[in-house]
């Protein structure tokens, strides 16, 4: 990656305490190992494009919020303006989990994100179905941590489908004419962090969702590590 690389992390978490889920700190672990400087912009404070002035890359994090409803978070419109400014300015952009869904909603429609027919909580296999400089060649398979009860149901116009799993058809996409990627998986969450998140947040989930979390806590972690190479590939764009 270029020596001048500087990442802006658009932290989309607005409700959970940091000890339960802190996506900026989780990304910082990997960015620090790569000696990549970064700054944070909390999504609730994303009111203008000024924060993009020194950023070479934008990462939109996961969140306990949802855009799979008509009742959008109060910060949605202002955050969408910042994201649109980044994309229009050619800043490579990566949406992760909620960020992946947010990109689909902003550039798609109200129907682009829906409640998942079968949620993914824990570790599962993702398959790359089209050659991509960030996700890798078609046929690549990797096991990675997921935690989502919503999913991208349809792609924005001009987006290319890149990856899928047994339970989620759209696990990754990119824009055809812009350096923009969405991935449903979590490149920032290590095995130990994943268990801590599940343990700390289990009581916050609705009763019907808790069995998914409990099953994941009983399962053996299976992380191939490939998802972190995706982060490195992204930063080379």
N, C-alpha and C positions, 0 to 999 in steps of 0.2 A: 504494500500500500504506500501511497505517497507520504513523504515526511510532513506535509502540511495538513494531513487529515485531521478533522475536528468534528466530533459527533455531537449533535443535539439530540438528547433523549426527551421525547415528549411523553412525560409520565402520566398515563391515563388512569392511574389508581386514585380514587377520590374518597374512599370510605374506610378501607381497612387500615389498621394500625401498622406501622412499619415493621414491628416484630413479627407480624403475620405475613406480610407481603410487601416487599420494597423493590419494585422492578428496576429502579435506577441503581441501587446498590448491587443487585444481582448482575446487571450488565457491566457495572464497574469492575467486577472481578475479572471478567474476560478482557475488557478494554485495557485495564491496568497491566495485564500480562502481555498485551501487545503494544504497550506504551503509546496508546492512542488517547489523546486528550478529549474530554467531553464536558458538556454542560447540561443542566437539567431545566426543563420548562414544564411546570405542572399544568396539566391540560385545562384545569379550571381557570388558569391565569393566562391562557393563550388568546390574547386579544388583538395581536397585530403581528406582522411579519418581521418586526425588528429583531427578534431573537434569532432569526435565520442569517443575520448579516455576517457572522463568522463561521457558520456551519458549512462543512463540505458534504455531510451525510445527515439524514434524519432517521431516527428509530422511533416508532410509535409502539408503546408497550402494551402489555396485557392489562386487564382491569376487572374488577368485580362488577362494573357497570354493564349495561346492555343497550345495544341499539336495535334489538329485534322487537321493537314495539313502536307504537305511534307516540308514546310519551318519551320523547328523547331527553337526555340529560340537558340541563340548562346551558351548559357550555358548548353544546354541539355546534352551533352555527359559527361561533368565534374560532373554535378549533378547526373546523372545516376550512375556514379562510386561510389559516396558517398553513395547513396541509396543501391546499390548492396553490398557495404562493410558492411552496417548496417544489412542488411538481412542475409548475409553470416555469420556475427558474432553473430546472434541470438538476436539482439536488437529488442524488440517489436516495430513495426512501424505502424503508423496510417496515412493514406493519406486522406485528407479532401477536398471535391469538386475537385478543380484542382489537388490536391495531389492524390486523388483517381484515377483520369484519368491518371496522370503521372505514377503511379504504373502499371496500365493496359498497357500503351504504352511501358514502359521499359521491362516488362516481357511478353508482348504479341507481337503485330505487328503494322505496320502502320495503319491497318484497325481497331485496337482495340478501338479507340476513333473517334467518328464522330459528325458532327453537330446534335444537338437534333432535332428530328422531331417536338416536341412541347416543347419549353423551359419551365423551372419551375422558376418562379420569385415570391417570397412571401412565404406564409405558405401553406403547403399541407401535407396530410397524407402519412406516410410511413408504410409499413407492413413488419414485419420480417417473413420470410418464412422457416427458418431453425434454430433450437436451436443453440445458440452461447453464449459463456461466456462474450462477449463484448456487442453485440446488444441485447441480451436477448432471451427468449424462443420463439419458433415459435408461431405465432398468435398475438404477441405484435404489437400494433398499436400506433403510436405517430405522433403528428403534429409538424412540424419544419420548420425553414426558409431555403429556397433554392434560389440560384441565379446562374443559369448555362444555357448556350446556346450550350454547347457540352455535350456529354454523353458517357459512356462506352457502346460500342456496342457488344463487345465479350470479354470473360474472358481469361486471360492467362491459359495455361495448368496447371492443378493442383490447380486451384482456385475454391472455393465453393461459389455459389450464395447464398446470405443471405437475401436480402431485395429488395422491389420494391414499386413503386407507380403507380397510374393510368397512368401517363405520362412518366415514366422512368422505364424500366424493370430491369436494374441492378443498384439498389440504394445502394448496399453494397455487399462486398465479403471478403473472407479471403483466405489466402494460406493454403492448406491442411497440409503442412509439415513445416510451419514456422509461428511465431507469427506476421503475417502481415495482416492488415485490410485496406480496402478502403471503405469510406462512402461518398455518394454524398452530404449529408446534412452538415450544419455548426454548430458544437457543441459550437463554441466560440461566436457566434453572438446572443446577447440578442435582445429583441424586440426594445428597444430604439436605439441601435446601427444599427439594420436593417433599420429602417426608416431613420436614418441619412445617411447611405451608399446610399440608393436609391435616397435620395434627392440630395446628393452631386455629384453623378455620372450620374444622368439621362441625362444630356446634352452631356455626352461622348459616349453614345450608338448610334449605327447607327439608322437612322430614323425608319427602319422597326422593331427595337427592343424596341423602347421607349414605345409603347402601353402596353407591358408586365410590364414595370416598373411603369407606371402610374396607371395601374390596381392594382398593389400590394400596391402602396401608398394610394389608396382609400380603400383598404380592411382592415378589423379589424384583428389585429395580433392574431394568434392562435398557441401558443407555449406551448406544454404539459410539457416541462421541461425534458422529458425522454432522450433527446439527450445529456444532460449534465451528466446524469448518465452513458452514454456510455463512456464519457471521463474518469470518475472515474473507471469504469470497466477496461478500457484499461490500466490505470496506475497500476492496481493490477496484470497485467500479468507479 
